[in-house]
Every structure is written in C-alpha cells, then in structure tokens.
Amino acid sequence: MYEYAIAWEWLAFAARWFHVITAIAWIGSSFYFIALDLGLVKRPHLPPGAYGEEWQVHGGGFYHIQKYLVAPAQMPEHLTWFKYESYFTWISGFLMLCIVYYGGADLFLIDRHVLDITPSVAILISLASLAFGWVAYDLLCKSPLGRNTWGLMAVLYVVLVFMAWGYTQLFTGRAAFLHLGAFTATIMSANVFMIIIPNQKIVVADLIAGRTPDPKYGQVAKQRSLHNNYLTLPVIFFMLSNHYPLAFGTAFNWVIAALVFLMGVTIRHWFNTTHARKGRPTWTWIVTVILFILIMWLSTVPKQLTGETDAAAVAPAFQQFAGNPHFPAVKQLVSTRCSMCHAAEPAYEGVVRPPKGVMLEYDAEIAARAREIYIQAGRSHAMPPGNVTDITPDERRLLVAWFESAVEGKKQ
C-alpha cells in the first residue's frame, strides 16, 4: 500500500516534466511568431497578397520568410501546423491538476476555514469554473464589444480580477493561484483549438476549392492570438507560484494576482514595441518594477500566512498516523529536525516564513503531512536541505517505519 505513495509521487513528477516540455514548445513558438509578425517589413517586390517579409539567420543558415494576411494564391505542397504544443500543454497541465489537487483535495484544494465542502464538490466547482471561463470569454469576444480590441481586453481584465477574488473564496491560497493559471491557460488553449486552427482550416479548404478566402477568419484568429500573447506571462507566474507562499498565502493574494496580470501587459508591451521597431519604451520596466515592489509589500502586510489548509481541519482523515506506536518518537524527531523552519515563526536563521507554508508544530499538522514527510525525509534525502539538521539514517528509517506501518495497519 505504501508503494502507492512513491508511485504517485513519480507520476506527479512525470506529469510536471511533460507539462514543462510542452509549455516550452508552445510558449517558444508563440513568442517566435509574435516577434516575427511584428518585425515584418513591407517591400515593393513582394508577391500579390503578401503583407511583409523578414530575413533571419540561425544555426549557420539564412531564412527568408513571407507572410500573407489572408492566404497565398495557391495552396503550398507542405504546410506545417502549430497546434499540438498548445493541446499537450493543456492536457499535461490538467493531468497535474488531477494528480496533485484532485488526488490530494483534502490537503491542497480545500481550506475548510474558507469554504467547508467535500472533495467531490470542490472538484466539481473546479471543473465548472474552467468551463465557465471559456464560455464567458468566447461570448464576450463574439459580442459587439469584441470589435473593440482594447475595450474587450479591459473587460476581460475585470473578469480575471473577479476570478482571482472568487477562487480565494473557494480554495486554499495555493489552489486559488493554480486555478487562476489553469483558468487563463484553458482560454488560451481553447482559442487555438476552437478558433485559430478551425479558421485556418476554413481558409485552407477555400484555397483547395479555388475560392477566395474571407479575410474575417484571419482577423478573428489574430485577435485571439493577441489575447494569448498578453496572457502568457501571468500564466507562467501562477504556475510557478505554488513554490512561493509569499505570493499565494497572504490576505491580499487576489490583489497580487490582479497586479501580476498588469505586469504581464507591461513586459509584453516592451517586447512587442521593440520587435515592431517602434522604439524601446523603458517606462514599461519602471512600471513593472513598481508593481513588483507593491506585490512584495502586499505579501508582507499580514504577519501570518493565510490561505493554506489548516492541518487540524484535515487531521481526521489521517488519525492512523497520530495513533501509530511510532508517533511519539516521530513527533520528537520532527520537533528537533524540522520545526525550526516549519513553524509559524521559524527559528532558523534567514527563514522568515515556513517553506511552502508547511508547518509541523502540532500533532495534527505532522499527521496531515505524513506522506510528504515520508517521501521528502524518509524515502529520500530531500529534507532537510543539505541535511543541515543532521538527521541520521536511523531517524530516516523511523519515518519510513512509521508511515508504512500506519498505512499497513489501516489496510488490515
């Protein structure tokens, strides 16, 4: 039975690795084509229908690239599609959501001091919110407001801020930020799957049939691509935030999320303007730094991190660990080797907040984190970092025996 914990941990690692690889591919190709599009130059010798061209050098070779706003006069023999990077990024991200947050809903998804719900209800809310995000966004884009690109983006920003606040009223701080990233990424990937690629297929079909493609399909796809451009950096921030409690674990976490979206806009504006050869607006970096300093200040206003699951609230599901005969020795071990950092007020020099918001001061907290202690300090030497507290091999064996005997006892 305890082998399940190790297998689950490796499954989570594999899903995370897969997610990072596909995200690099998607974001890399997206950034490249945005920079290419903005850097195109109009020249008189271009063929009919061509908007601009760009000469590039890479890897010892020269590349001559031309862009058609609608389509070329004839269908080329070979056409490379950029879509699977987006699809697999979303699929792998959803897989991680299932493994970490749905599989560990009691610990990572639900904060009963925020909203006392069952894991199944929390999961249904999570799934519904992702679906709602795409439907609401798509309806806004197709409404009369959709013809005003910047007005639409302003309304979408209000929606994102509302969702940031809403998620913090439903889940733990960590889960709220993760869901905000998933909410945004779902919109981005659905843009590719539901709008951009289908519109391009319509244009291709028209070319094959000898018809002149309607330029509206390219215009709609370009608008959705522009939205994806400005949403990419905030999504990366939210996906990384689960490692930094100062971002998600404060009373003002939803305000921090709102400011992160603004930072994504200012940073992308600098790159977009630079790639379009319209100057280098240094003011965007000044604004970005000011926003980041404000985020840092908001993260330290509360004296106590909030938004993490209270171990006492989930302890009943882990009573076999607190009642195990090894527990008194384990509790003493954790108090001497771990709790100098994993405490409400860490005593270890240079640690001002418990790492990842994990506190191991009380029985319920230790019991609730039994599997993590087993993986991080028992079966592996990940904790303590660099073994700074000199945990011994016998002590690691004690942690292994405690967890495995408790799990076996429950199975019997």
C-alpha positions in Angstrom: 0.0 0.0 0.0 2.8 2.4 0.9 4.3 1.8 -2.6 1.3 3.7 -3.9 2.7 7.0 -2.3 6.0 6.6 -4.1 4.4 5.7 -7.4 2.0 8.7 -7.1 5.0 11.0 -6.4 6.8 9.7 -9.5 3.6 10.1 -11.6 3.3 13.7 -10.4 7.0 14.3 -11.4 6.5 12.7 -14.8 3.4 14.9 -15.4 5.2 18.0 -14.3 8.1 17.2 -16.6 5.8 16.6 -19.5 4.0 19.8 -18.8 7.2 21.9 -18.7 8.4 20.4 -22.0 5.2 21.0 -23.9 4.9 24.5 -22.3 8.4 25.4 -23.5 7.4 24.3 -27.0 4.1 26.2 -27.1 5.4 29.4 -25.5 8.6 29.3 -27.6 6.8 29.0 -30.9 4.2 31.6 -29.8 6.9 34.2 -28.8 8.8 33.5 -32.0 5.8 34.1 -34.3 4.7 37.2 -32.4 8.2 38.7 -32.8 8.3 37.6 -36.4 4.9 39.1 -37.1 5.8 42.4 -35.6 9.2 42.5 -37.4 7.9 42.0 -40.9 8.9 44.6 -43.5 6.8 45.7 -46.4 8.8 45.8 -49.7 7.7 46.6 -53.2 8.8 43.3 -54.7 6.6 41.1 -52.6 4.2 38.8 -54.4 0.5 39.6 -54.6 -1.3 39.2 -51.2 1.9 39.2 -49.2 2.0 41.5 -46.3 5.7 41.6 -45.4 8.9 39.6 -45.2 11.8 39.0 -42.9 15.3 37.7 -43.3 16.7 35.8 -40.4 19.9 33.9 -39.6 20.2 31.0 -37.2 22.3 27.9 -36.9 24.6 28.9 -39.7 21.7 29.3 -42.2 19.6 32.1 -43.7 15.8 32.1 -43.7 13.6 34.1 -45.9 10.0 34.3 -44.5 7.0 36.0 -46.1 3.6 36.4 -44.5 0.2 36.5 -46.3 -2.6 38.3 -44.4 -5.3 36.1 -45.8 -3.6 33.3 -47.9 -1.4 32.8 -50.9 -2.9 32.4 -54.4 -2.3 28.7 -54.3 -2.1 26.1 -51.6 1.5 25.1 -50.9 2.5 21.5 -51.1 3.6 21.3 -47.5 2.0 23.2 -44.6 3.3 23.0 -41.0 0.7 23.4 -38.3 1.5 24.7 -34.9 -1.2 23.4 -32.6 -0.1 20.2 -30.8 2.2 22.2 -28.5 -0.9 24.0 -27.2 -3.0 20.9 -26.9 -0.5 18.8 -25.0 0.4 21.7 -22.7 -3.2 21.9 -21.6 -3.6 18.1 -21.3 -0.5 17.7 -19.2 -1.4 20.7 -17.0 -4.9 19.2 -16.4 -3.2 15.9 -15.6 -1.2 17.6 -13.0 -4.3 19.3 -11.6 -5.9 15.9 -11.2 -2.9 14.2 -9.6 -1.9 16.9 -7.2 -5.1 18.9 -6.4 -7.9 16.4 -7.1 -6.0 13.5 -5.8 -5.0 15.4 -2.6 -8.1 17.6 -2.4 -8.3 17.5 1.4 -4.8 18.8 1.8 -4.1 21.0 -1.2 -7.5 22.1 -2.6 -9.9 22.6 0.3 -9.5 25.1 3.1 -12.4 24.5 5.5 -11.9 27.9 7.1 -12.6 29.4 3.7 -15.3 27.1 2.5 -16.3 23.8 4.2 -17.0 21.5 1.3 -16.3 17.9 0.4 -13.6 16.9 -2.1 -16.1 15.9 -4.7 -17.9 19.3 -4.5 -14.6 21.1 -4.7 -13.6 19.2 -7.8 -16.9 19.9 -9.5 -16.5 23.6 -8.7 -13.0 23.5 -10.2 -14.1 21.8 -13.4 -17.2 24.1 -13.7 -15.0 27.2 -13.3 -12.7 26.2 -16.1 -15.7 25.6 -18.5 -17.3 28.9 -17.4 -14.1 30.7 -18.2 -14.0 29.7 -21.8 -17.8 30.2 -22.4 -17.8 33.6 -20.8 -14.7 34.7 -22.7 -15.9 33.4 -26.0 -19.3 35.1 -25.7 -17.6 38.4 -24.9 -15.3 38.1 -27.9 -18.3 37.3 -30.2 -20.4 40.2 -28.7 -20.4 43.7 -30.2 -17.7 44.5 -27.6 -15.4 42.1 -29.5 -15.0 44.7 -32.3 -13.2 47.0 -29.8 -9.9 45.1 -29.1 -8.7 47.3 -26.2 -12.1 47.7 -24.7 -12.6 44.0 -24.8 -9.2 43.4 -23.1 -10.2 45.9 -20.3 -13.4 43.9 -19.7 -11.5 40.7 -19.7 -9.2 42.1 -17.1 -12.1 42.8 -14.8 -13.3 39.2 -15.3 -9.8 37.9 -14.4 -9.6 40.0 -11.3 -13.1 38.8 -10.3 -12.0 35.2 -10.8 -8.8 35.9 -8.7 -11.0 37.1 -5.9 -13.5 34.3 -6.4 -11.0 31.5 -6.3 -9.6 32.8 -3.0 -13.1 32.5 -1.5 -13.3 28.8 -2.6 -10.0 27.1 -2.2 -6.6 27.3 -0.5 -4.3 30.1 -1.5 -2.1 27.8 -3.4 -5.0 26.2 -5.2 -6.5 29.6 -6.0 -3.4 30.7 -7.8 -3.0 27.4 -9.6 -6.7 27.6 -10.7 -6.3 31.1 -11.9 -3.4 29.9 -14.1 -5.5 27.0 -15.3 -8.5 29.2 -16.0 -6.3 31.5 -18.1 -4.5 28.7 -19.9 -7.8 27.0 -20.7 -8.9 30.2 -22.5 -5.6 30.3 -24.4 -5.6 26.7 -25.5 -9.3 26.8 -26.4 -8.5 29.8 -28.5 -6.1 27.6 -30.5 -8.4 24.6 -30.6 -11.8 26.3 -31.1 -11.0 29.4 -33.1 -7.5 29.8 -34.6 -7.0 26.3 -36.1 -10.6 25.9 -37.3 -10.4 29.3 -39.0 -7.1 28.4 -40.7 -8.7 25.1 -41.9 -11.6 27.1 -43.5 -9.0 29.2 -45.3 -7.1 26.1 -46.5 -10.3 24.5 -47.7 -11.2 27.6 -49.7 -7.8 27.5 -51.3 -8.1 23.9 -52.3 -11.5 24.5 -53.7 -10.3 27.5 -55.7 -12.3 30.1 -53.7 -11.0 33.4 -52.4 -10.8 33.1 -48.5 -12.7 35.5 -46.4 -10.3 37.8 -44.5 -12.5 37.8 -41.4 -11.2 34.4 -40.4 -7.7 35.6 -40.2 -8.8 38.8 -38.4 -10.6 36.9 -35.7 -7.7 34.5 -35.2 -5.3 37.4 -34.9 -7.4 38.9 -32.1 -7.4 35.7 -30.2 -3.7 35.3 -30.7 -3.1 38.8 -29.4 -5.0 37.9 -26.2 -2.8 34.8 -25.8 0.2 37.0 -26.2 -0.6 39.1 -23.2 -1.8 36.2 -21.0 1.2 34.0 -21.4 3.5 35.6 -18.7 0.8 35.8 -16.0 0.1 32.1 -16.6 3.8 31.2 -16.1 3.8 33.2 -12.8 0.8 31.4 -11.4 2.2 28.0 -12.4 5.4 28.8 -10.5 3.7 30.5 -7.6 2.9 27.2 -5.8 6.6 27.2 -4.7 6.3 30.6 -3.1 3.8 31.0 -0.2 4.5 34.8 -0.1 2.7 35.1 -3.4 -0.4 32.9 -2.7 -0.5 32.7 1.1 -1.4 36.2 2.1 -4.6 38.1 2.9 -4.1 40.1 -0.3 -3.4 37.3 -2.7 -6.1 38.2 -5.1 -4.8 41.7 -5.3 -1.4 40.3 -6.0 -2.9 38.2 -8.8 -4.5 41.3 -10.3 -1.2 43.1 -10.3 0.5 40.1 -11.9 -1.8 40.5 -15.0 -0.8 44.1 -15.3 2.9 43.1 -15.1 2.3 40.7 -17.9 0.9 43.5 -20.1 3.8 45.9 -19.3 6.5 43.4 -20.0 4.9 42.1 -23.3 4.3 45.7 -24.4 8.1 46.4 -24.2 8.9 43.3 -26.3 6.0 43.9 -28.8 7.1 47.5 -29.3 10.7 46.6 -29.7 10.0 43.8 -32.1 7.9 46.1 -34.2 10.8 48.5 -34.4 8.8 51.3 -32.7 11.3 52.1 -30.0 12.2 50.8 -26.6 9.6 52.1 -24.1 11.7 51.9 -20.9 8.8 53.2 -18.9 7.3 49.7 -19.1 10.1 48.3 -17.0 9.8 51.1 -14.4 6.1 50.4 -14.1 6.9 46.6 -13.8 9.4 47.2 -11.0 6.9 49.4 -9.1 4.2 46.8 -9.5 6.6 44.1 -8.2 7.6 46.1 -5.2 4.0 46.7 -4.4 3.4 42.9 -4.6 6.3 42.3 -2.3 4.8 44.8 0.2 1.4 43.3 0.0 2.9 39.8 0.7 4.4 41.0 4.0 1.5 43.1 5.3 -0.1 40.2 7.2 2.1 38.8 10.0 0.7 35.3 9.5 0.5 33.4 6.2 -3.1 32.5 5.3 -4.8 30.5 2.7 -3.1 27.2 3.4 -5.0 24.2 4.6 -5.3 24.0 8.4 -3.9 20.6 9.3 -6.3 20.4 12.2 -9.2 20.5 9.7 -8.0 17.5 7.7 -6.4 15.5 10.6 -9.4 13.1 11.0 -8.5 11.6 7.7 -5.0 10.8 9.0 -5.7 9.6 12.5 -3.9 6.3 11.8 -0.6 8.3 11.7 -1.1 10.1 15.0 -2.3 6.9 16.7 0.6 4.8 15.4 3.1 3.5 18.1 6.0 5.2 16.3 4.3 8.6 16.5 5.8 9.8 19.9 9.3 9.2 18.5 8.4 10.7 15.2 7.0 13.8 16.9 10.2 14.3 18.8 12.2 13.8 15.7 10.2 16.4 13.7 10.4 18.9 16.5 14.2 18.7 16.6 15.0 18.3 12.9 12.1 20.1 11.0 10.1 22.5 13.0 12.8 25.1 13.4 11.9 26.0 9.8 8.4 24.6 9.5 6.8 26.7 12.2 4.6 29.8 12.4 7.6 31.7 13.5 10.7 29.9 12.1 13.8 29.9 14.4 16.3 29.0 11.7 18.4 32.0 10.6 17.3 33.5 7.3 13.9 31.7 7.2 11.2 34.2 7.8 8.2 32.1 6.6 7.6 28.4 6.8 8.8 26.9 3.5 5.8 26.4 1.1 3.5 27.3 4.1 4.1 23.9 5.7 4.0 23.9 9.5 4.9 20.9 11.6 4.5 22.1 15.2 1.4 20.2 16.3 0.2 16.5 16.1 -2.5 17.2 13.6 0.0 19.1 11.3 2.5 16.3 11.4 -0.2 13.6 10.8 -1.7 15.6 7.9 1.7 15.8 6.2 2.6 12.2 6.9 3.0 11.2 3.2 5.1 14.3 2.4 7.4 13.6 5.4 7.7 10.0 4.3 8.7 11.0 0.7 10.8 14.1 1.5 12.7 12.9 4.6 12.2 9.2 4.8 12.4 7.6 1.4 14.6 10.4 0.0 17.1 12.9 1.5 15.4 16.0 0.0 14.7 17.2 3.5 16.2 18.8 5.5 18.0 20.7 2.6 21.7 19.7 2.7 20.8 17.7 5.9 21.5 20.9 7.8 19.9 19.5 10.9 22.0 16.3 10.8 19.1 13.8 10.5 20.6 10.3 10.9 19.9 7.2 8.8 18.2 5.6 11.8 15.9 8.6 12.1 15.0 8.3 8.4 14.3 4.6 8.9 12.0 5.6 11.8 10.0 7.9 9.5 9.7 5.1 6.9 8.6 2.5 9.5 6.0 5.0 11.0 4.4 5.7 7.6 4.4 2.2 6.2 3.2 0.5 9.4 0.4 3.1 9.7 -0.7 2.5 6.1 -0.5 -1.3 6.5 -2.4 -1.1 9.8 -5.2 0.8 8.1 -5.3 -1.7 5.2 -5.7 -4.5 7.7 
